[in-house]
Amino acid sequence: MRIRRRRDTAPAVRSRLSAGDLARESLAGILQRPGRSALTMLGTVLGIGTFVVVLGLSETANGQISKNFNALLATQVTVTDTGAANATTPTLDFPSDASVAADRINGVIAAGVWWQVLLGSATAAQVSNLPGDDAPAGVNLPVYAADPGALRASQPSLANGVLFNAFDQAEREPVAVLSAAAAAQLGVLGAASQPTVFIAGQAFTVVGIIRSDSRLPQFGLGLIVPASTALADWGLPQPAQPAQMIIRTRVGAAQVVARQAAVAIRPDDPGLLSAAAPAAPTTLRNAVAASLRTLLLSLAAVAVIVGALGIANTSLVAIMERTAEIGLRRALGARPGHIAAQFLTESAVLGLGGGVIGTGAGVVITLAVTVAERWTAILEPTVVLLALPAGAVVGLVAGLYPALRASSIEPAEALRR
C-alpha cells in the first residue's frame, strides 16, 4: 500500500494593472524626465500646429482667390470692335465720345477705349532712351494706346508720377506711361524728372510708371500712350488688333451693362460692337484651389510624419534609459502587456498634450497671418476639433514600436545592465 503525500498548492496569482495604476505609472514616467517629455511633445506640437496652419491658410487663400475672381467677374465688361476685326482695312468703330456714352449707362463707374499699336506687322516697337544716331539698338516693347477713361477703368497700380489725363488726350500730347518692367529695361529710374523715351524714333515724355494692372495685365509689360496721340502718329488700329473698350461697373451690374453697351455707344449700328461680361472662371478657379489645397495638404502630412518620427525616436531613447526600471518591474510581476500599455499611454498623453498646444498655436498663427494680410480668415471647425484627438492618435502610432520594444525586454537581461 502506497501512501500518497498531500501537497497544499495555492493557485498562481496573476498580476493586474488597473486603470488607476496605469494612469499613475504613466504620469510618473512623464514627470520623471520633464525635459525629455517636453521635447517629445514638441514634435507633436510642431506637426499638429503646422497641420492646422496649413489647412487654415489653404482655405483662407482659396477663399481669397474666389473673392478676387468674383470681384472681376461682377465688375468688368469688355466691348470689342468686331466691325474692325472683320474689315480688310484699318478702321475704328468707336466714336470719339464712346467713353462718355458708356459712362451714361446706369451702373458704370468708368470706361475707356484701348488697343495695341502695330507698327507695320510688328507686335512690338523699338524703344530707346536716346535719340537719333546716338541711340543704341533699343528694346522691343509692346505699345498700347488708351484714353484716360481706360486707365480709370483698369485701375493700374501707380509706382510714381501720374497717369495722363483728358488734357493730354485732347491736345494729343506726346506723353507716355511706362510699366515697371519697361522702365527697368530702358534704365528709367523714375518719372519725377519726366525723362524722354523714343518710340520708333518719336520722342515721348514719361509722366508715370505703373507696377501692374489687374484688369489689363498686358499694360504691365510695355508702354501706354494717349489714344489721340497714337491715332495722329500711327493711324487707326489694325484689324489684327482691333480696339476694345473696358468698362468697370458696380458689383452685380456687369451683365446688365453688357446687354446695353453696344446700343448706347453705337445706336446707329450696334452690330459693329460686341459686348460681354467675363464668363465665370469656375474651372480655372477650382483648378487653382485644388492644386493649392493638394500642395498644402502634402506639406501638412509631412509635418505630422516628422512629428511622429520625433516621438518614436525620443521614446526609443527613453526606453534605453529606463531599461533597469523595466527589468525591475518585470521581476516584480509586471507582464509584457503592462509595460506596453504604460508606454503607449505615455505616448498618447504626450501626443494629446502636443495636439492641444499645437492646435491653439495653429489657430493663433492663422489669425495673425490673415489679419496682417487683411484677408477673411476661414478655418473649418472640424479641422480644429479633429486636430485635438489627432495628436493622441499620432502619439499612439508613434509609440507602438517603442512600446513593443519595451515589452520584449527580459528581466534578467535588463537587471544585468
C-alpha positions as CSV (number, residue, x, y, z in Angstrom):
1,M,0.0,0.0,0.0
2,R,1.5,3.3,-1.1
3,I,0.9,6.3,0.9
4,R,0.4,9.4,-1.3
5,R,1.5,12.6,0.3
6,R,-0.8,15.5,0.1
7,R,0.7,18.7,-1.1
8,D,-1.1,22.0,-0.4
9,T,-0.9,24.1,-3.6
10,A,-2.1,27.7,-3.9
11,P,-3.4,28.9,-7.2
12,A,-1.0,31.3,-9.0
13,V,-1.9,34.9,-8.7
14,R,-1.6,36.8,-12.0
15,S,-0.5,40.4,-11.7
16,R,-3.1,43.0,-12.7
17,L,-2.8,46.6,-13.8
18,S,-5.9,48.7,-13.1
19,A,-6.7,51.9,-15.0
20,G,-5.8,54.0,-12.0
21,D,-2.5,52.3,-11.6
22,L,-1.8,52.7,-15.3
23,A,-2.6,56.4,-15.1
24,R,-0.4,56.9,-12.1
25,E,2.5,55.0,-13.6
26,S,2.3,56.8,-16.9
27,L,2.1,60.2,-15.2
28,A,5.1,59.4,-13.1
29,G,7.0,58.3,-16.2
30,I,6.2,61.6,-17.9
31,L,7.1,63.8,-14.9
32,Q,10.2,61.8,-14.1
33,R,12.0,63.5,-17.0
34,P,10.1,66.7,-17.8
35,G,12.7,68.0,-20.2
36,R,12.6,64.8,-22.4
37,S,8.8,64.8,-22.2
38,A,8.7,68.4,-23.3
39,L,10.9,67.6,-26.3
40,T,8.8,64.6,-27.1
41,M,5.7,66.7,-27.0
42,L,7.3,69.4,-29.2
43,G,7.3,67.1,-32.2
44,T,3.5,66.7,-31.9
45,V,3.1,70.5,-31.3
46,L,5.0,71.3,-34.5
47,G,3.2,68.6,-36.5
48,I,-0.3,69.4,-35.4
49,G,0.3,73.1,-35.3
50,T,1.7,73.1,-38.9
51,F,-1.3,70.9,-39.9
52,V,-3.8,73.5,-38.6
53,V,-1.9,76.4,-40.0
54,V,-1.6,74.9,-43.4
55,L,-5.2,73.9,-43.7
56,G,-6.4,77.2,-42.3
57,L,-4.2,79.2,-44.7
58,S,-5.2,76.9,-47.5
59,E,-8.9,77.6,-47.0
60,T,-8.3,81.3,-46.5
61,A,-6.2,81.5,-49.7
62,N,-8.8,79.6,-51.6
63,G,-11.5,82.0,-50.3
64,Q,-9.3,85.0,-51.3
65,I,-8.8,83.5,-54.8
66,S,-12.6,83.0,-55.2
67,K,-13.2,86.6,-53.9
68,N,-10.8,88.1,-56.4
69,F,-12.2,86.0,-59.3
70,N,-15.8,87.0,-58.3
71,A,-14.8,90.7,-58.0
72,L,-13.5,90.8,-61.5
73,L,-16.5,88.7,-62.8
74,A,-19.0,91.1,-61.3
75,T,-17.4,94.4,-62.2
76,Q,-15.9,94.2,-65.7
77,V,-17.3,94.4,-69.2
78,T,-15.3,94.2,-72.5
79,V,-16.6,95.7,-75.7
80,T,-14.8,94.6,-78.9
81,D,-14.8,96.4,-82.2
82,T,-15.9,93.4,-84.2
83,G,-16.6,95.5,-87.3
84,A,-12.9,96.5,-87.5
85,A,-11.7,92.9,-86.8
86,N,-13.7,91.7,-89.8
87,A,-12.6,94.6,-92.1
88,T,-9.8,94.4,-94.6
89,T,-8.5,97.9,-94.0
90,P,-7.9,99.7,-90.6
91,T,-10.9,101.3,-89.1
92,L,-12.2,102.4,-85.7
93,D,-15.9,101.9,-85.0
94,F,-15.8,103.5,-81.5
95,P,-16.9,107.2,-81.9
96,S,-14.9,109.9,-80.3
97,D,-17.5,110.2,-77.4
98,A,-17.6,106.4,-76.8
99,S,-16.3,106.7,-73.3
100,V,-18.9,109.5,-72.4
101,A,-21.7,107.4,-73.9
102,A,-20.6,104.3,-71.8
103,D,-20.4,106.4,-68.7
104,R,-24.1,107.3,-69.0
105,I,-25.2,103.7,-68.6
106,N,-26.5,103.0,-65.2
107,G,-24.0,101.0,-63.1
108,V,-20.9,102.1,-65.0
109,I,-18.1,103.6,-62.9
110,A,-15.5,104.2,-65.7
111,A,-15.0,103.2,-69.3
112,G,-12.4,103.8,-72.0
113,V,-11.0,102.6,-75.3
114,W,-7.7,101.0,-75.8
115,W,-5.7,98.9,-78.4
116,Q,-2.3,97.6,-79.1
117,V,-0.3,99.7,-81.6
118,L,1.1,97.7,-84.5
119,L,3.9,99.4,-86.4
120,G,3.8,97.6,-89.7
121,S,3.4,93.9,-88.9
122,A,5.4,94.0,-85.7
123,T,3.7,93.5,-82.4
124,A,6.5,95.4,-80.6
125,A,8.2,98.7,-81.2
126,Q,11.8,99.7,-80.9
127,V,12.1,101.8,-77.8
128,S,15.2,103.6,-76.7
129,N,16.1,106.3,-74.1
130,L,18.5,108.1,-76.6
131,P,17.6,109.8,-79.9
132,G,18.9,109.6,-83.4
133,D,22.2,108.2,-84.4
134,D,23.4,108.0,-80.8
135,A,20.6,105.6,-79.9
136,P,21.5,102.1,-79.0
137,A,19.7,99.2,-80.6
138,G,16.9,99.7,-78.1
139,V,14.5,97.1,-76.8
140,N,11.3,95.7,-78.3
141,L,8.4,96.6,-76.2
142,P,4.6,96.5,-76.8
143,V,2.9,99.9,-77.1
144,Y,-0.7,100.4,-76.2
145,A,-3.0,103.3,-77.0
146,A,-5.6,104.2,-74.4
147,D,-7.8,107.1,-73.5
148,P,-7.9,108.4,-69.8
149,G,-11.2,106.5,-69.2
150,A,-9.5,103.2,-70.0
151,L,-6.9,103.9,-67.3
152,R,-9.6,104.9,-64.8
153,A,-11.4,101.7,-65.6
154,S,-8.4,99.3,-65.4
155,Q,-7.0,100.9,-62.2
156,P,-3.3,100.3,-62.7
157,S,-1.1,100.3,-59.6
158,L,0.9,103.6,-59.9
159,A,4.5,103.3,-58.8
160,N,5.4,107.0,-59.2
161,G,4.4,110.0,-61.3
162,V,0.9,110.4,-62.7
163,L,-1.3,109.0,-65.4
164,F,-2.0,111.1,-68.5
165,N,-5.4,113.0,-68.4
166,A,-8.1,114.5,-70.5
167,F,-5.9,117.5,-71.5
168,D,-3.2,115.2,-72.8
169,Q,-5.9,113.3,-74.8
170,A,-7.5,116.4,-76.2
171,E,-4.2,118.1,-77.1
172,R,-2.6,114.8,-78.5
173,E,0.4,115.3,-76.2
174,P,3.4,113.1,-76.7
175,V,3.4,111.6,-73.2
176,A,3.7,108.0,-72.1
177,V,3.2,105.8,-69.0
178,L,5.7,103.0,-68.6
179,S,5.3,99.7,-66.9
180,A,7.9,99.0,-64.2
181,A,9.3,96.2,-66.4
182,A,9.7,98.6,-69.4
183,A,11.3,101.2,-67.2
184,A,13.8,98.7,-65.9
185,Q,14.8,97.7,-69.4
186,L,15.1,101.3,-70.5
187,G,17.0,102.4,-67.4
188,V,14.3,104.9,-66.4
189,L,14.5,105.2,-62.6
190,G,11.5,107.4,-62.1
191,A,9.1,109.8,-63.6
192,A,9.8,112.8,-61.3
193,S,12.2,114.4,-63.8
194,Q,10.0,113.5,-66.8
195,P,12.6,111.6,-68.8
196,T,12.2,111.1,-72.5
197,V,11.9,107.8,-74.4
198,F,11.8,107.3,-78.2
199,I,9.2,105.0,-79.7
200,A,10.2,104.2,-83.3
201,G,12.3,107.4,-83.2
202,Q,9.5,109.7,-81.9
203,A,10.0,111.4,-78.5
204,F,7.6,110.8,-75.6
205,T,7.8,112.3,-72.2
206,V,7.4,109.8,-69.4
207,V,4.8,111.1,-66.9
208,G,4.3,108.0,-64.8
209,I,5.3,104.4,-64.1
210,I,2.9,101.6,-63.1
211,R,3.7,98.5,-61.2
212,S,0.9,96.3,-62.6
213,D,-2.7,96.3,-63.9
214,S,-5.0,93.5,-62.6
215,R,-7.7,94.1,-65.2
216,L,-5.4,94.7,-68.2
217,P,-2.3,92.8,-67.3
218,Q,-0.7,93.5,-70.7
219,F,-0.3,97.1,-69.6
220,G,2.3,95.8,-67.1
221,L,4.6,94.8,-69.9
222,G,5.0,97.8,-72.2
223,L,4.2,101.5,-72.7
224,I,0.9,103.3,-72.8
225,V,0.3,106.5,-74.8
226,P,-2.9,108.6,-75.3
227,A,-5.2,107.2,-77.9
228,S,-5.4,110.5,-79.7
229,T,-1.6,110.7,-80.0
230,A,-1.5,107.1,-81.3
231,L,-4.1,107.9,-84.0
232,A,-2.2,111.0,-85.0
233,D,1.2,109.4,-85.2
234,W,0.5,105.8,-86.3
235,G,-3.1,105.8,-87.6
236,L,-6.1,103.6,-87.0
237,P,-5.9,100.2,-85.2
238,Q,-5.0,97.3,-87.4
239,P,-7.6,94.5,-87.9
240,A,-5.3,92.1,-86.2
241,Q,-5.5,94.1,-83.0
242,P,-8.9,95.9,-83.1
243,A,-9.8,98.4,-80.4
244,Q,-11.6,97.4,-77.3
245,M,-13.4,99.2,-74.5
246,I,-13.0,98.2,-70.9
247,I,-15.9,99.1,-68.6
248,R,-15.7,99.0,-64.8
249,T,-19.1,98.6,-63.2
250,R,-20.6,98.4,-59.8
251,V,-20.9,95.0,-58.3
252,G,-23.5,92.9,-60.0
253,A,-24.1,95.3,-62.9
254,A,-21.8,93.8,-65.4
255,Q,-24.3,91.5,-67.2
256,V,-26.9,94.4,-67.5
257,V,-24.2,96.8,-68.8
258,A,-23.0,94.2,-71.3
259,R,-26.5,94.0,-72.8
260,Q,-26.8,97.8,-73.2
261,A,-23.3,98.9,-74.1
262,A,-23.4,98.3,-77.9
263,V,-26.6,100.2,-78.3
264,A,-25.5,103.0,-76.0
265,I,-22.2,103.5,-77.8
266,R,-23.3,103.0,-81.4
267,P,-27.1,103.4,-81.6
268,D,-26.9,103.8,-85.4
269,D,-25.2,100.4,-85.9
270,P,-24.8,98.4,-82.7
271,G,-23.8,95.3,-84.7
272,L,-20.3,96.8,-85.1
273,L,-19.6,96.2,-81.5
274,S,-19.7,93.1,-79.3
275,A,-20.1,93.5,-75.5
276,A,-19.7,90.7,-73.0
277,A,-19.0,90.3,-69.3
278,P,-16.4,87.7,-68.5
279,A,-17.7,84.1,-68.1
280,A,-17.5,82.7,-64.7
281,P,-13.9,81.3,-64.4
282,T,-15.2,78.3,-62.4
283,T,-12.9,75.7,-64.0
284,L,-9.7,77.8,-63.5
285,R,-10.7,78.8,-60.0
286,N,-11.4,75.3,-59.0
287,A,-8.2,74.0,-60.5
288,V,-6.1,76.7,-58.7
289,A,-7.9,75.9,-55.4
290,A,-7.4,72.2,-55.8
291,S,-3.7,72.5,-56.7
292,L,-3.1,74.8,-53.7
293,R,-5.0,72.5,-51.4
294,T,-3.1,69.4,-52.5
295,L,0.2,71.1,-52.1
296,L,-0.5,72.4,-48.7
297,L,-2.0,69.1,-47.5
298,S,1.1,67.3,-48.6
299,L,3.2,69.8,-46.5
300,A,0.9,69.2,-43.6
301,A,1.2,65.5,-43.9
302,V,5.0,65.7,-44.0
303,A,4.9,67.9,-40.8
304,V,2.8,65.3,-39.0
305,I,5.0,62.5,-40.1
306,V,8.1,64.4,-38.9
307,G,6.4,64.9,-35.5
308,A,5.5,61.2,-35.2
309,L,9.1,60.2,-36.0
310,G,10.3,62.6,-33.3
311,I,8.0,61.0,-30.8
312,A,9.2,57.5,-31.8
313,N,12.8,58.4,-31.6
314,T,12.5,60.1,-28.2
315,S,10.5,57.1,-26.9
316,L,13.2,54.7,-28.0
317,V,15.9,56.7,-26.3
318,A,13.7,56.8,-23.1
319,I,13.3,53.0,-23.2
320,M,17.1,52.6,-23.3
321,E,17.5,54.9,-20.3
322,R,14.7,53.0,-18.4
323,T,15.8,49.5,-19.1
324,A,16.7,48.8,-15.5
325,E,13.3,50.2,-14.4
326,I,11.5,47.9,-16.9
327,G,13.5,44.9,-15.7
328,L,12.7,45.6,-12.1
329,R,9.0,45.9,-12.8
330,R,9.1,42.6,-14.8
331,A,10.9,40.9,-12.0
332,L,8.2,42.1,-9.6
333,G,5.5,40.5,-11.7
334,A,4.6,43.1,-14.4
335,R,3.6,41.4,-17.6
336,P,4.8,42.5,-21.1
337,G,1.3,43.9,-21.8
338,H,1.5,46.1,-18.7
339,I,4.8,47.6,-19.9
340,A,3.5,48.1,-23.4
341,A,0.3,49.7,-22.1
342,Q,2.3,52.1,-19.9
343,F,4.5,53.3,-22.8
344,L,1.5,53.6,-25.1
345,T,-0.4,55.6,-22.6
346,E,2.6,57.9,-22.1
347,S,2.9,58.5,-25.8
348,A,-0.8,59.1,-26.2
349,V,-0.8,61.6,-23.3
350,L,2.2,63.4,-24.7
351,G,0.6,63.4,-28.2
352,L,-2.7,64.7,-26.8
353,G,-0.9,67.5,-25.0
354,G,1.0,68.3,-28.1
355,G,-2.2,68.3,-30.1
356,V,-3.9,70.7,-27.8
357,I,-1.0,73.1,-27.7
358,G,-0.3,72.8,-31.5
359,T,-4.0,73.4,-32.3
360,G,-4.1,76.5,-30.2
361,A,-0.8,77.8,-31.7
362,G,-2.0,77.0,-35.2
363,V,-5.2,78.9,-34.8
364,V,-3.4,81.9,-33.4
365,I,-0.8,81.9,-36.3
366,T,-3.6,81.5,-38.9
367,L,-5.5,84.5,-37.4
368,A,-2.3,86.6,-37.2
369,V,-1.4,86.0,-40.9
370,T,-4.9,86.7,-42.1
371,V,-5.1,89.9,-40.1
372,A,-1.6,91.0,-41.4
373,E,-2.7,90.4,-45.0
374,R,-6.2,91.8,-44.4
375,W,-7.9,88.6,-45.5
376,T,-11.0,87.0,-44.2
377,A,-9.9,84.0,-42.1
378,I,-11.6,80.7,-43.0
379,L,-11.0,77.8,-40.6
380,E,-13.3,74.8,-40.6
381,P,-14.4,73.9,-37.0
382,T,-14.0,70.2,-37.9
383,V,-10.3,70.8,-38.6
384,V,-9.9,72.2,-35.0
385,L,-11.9,69.5,-33.4
386,L,-10.2,66.7,-35.3
387,A,-6.7,68.2,-34.6
388,L,-7.1,67.7,-30.8
389,P,-7.5,63.9,-30.8
390,A,-5.2,63.7,-33.8
391,G,-2.3,64.4,-31.5
392,A,-3.2,61.4,-29.3
393,V,-3.5,59.2,-32.4
394,V,-0.1,60.3,-33.7
395,G,1.3,59.6,-30.2
396,L,-0.2,56.1,-30.2
397,V,1.0,55.2,-33.6
398,A,4.5,56.7,-32.9
399,G,4.7,54.9,-29.6
400,L,3.6,51.5,-30.8
401,Y,7.0,50.2,-31.8
402,P,8.8,51.6,-28.8
403,A,6.1,50.0,-26.5
404,L,6.6,46.6,-28.2
405,R,10.3,47.0,-27.8
406,A,9.9,47.8,-24.1
407,S,7.6,44.8,-23.6
408,S,10.1,42.4,-25.1
409,I,12.9,43.2,-22.6
410,E,13.7,40.2,-20.4
411,P,14.0,40.9,-16.6
412,A,17.3,39.0,-16.1
413,E,19.0,40.7,-19.1
414,A,17.7,44.2,-18.0
415,L,18.9,43.8,-14.4
416,R,22.4,42.7,-15.6
417,R,22.9,46.0,-17.3
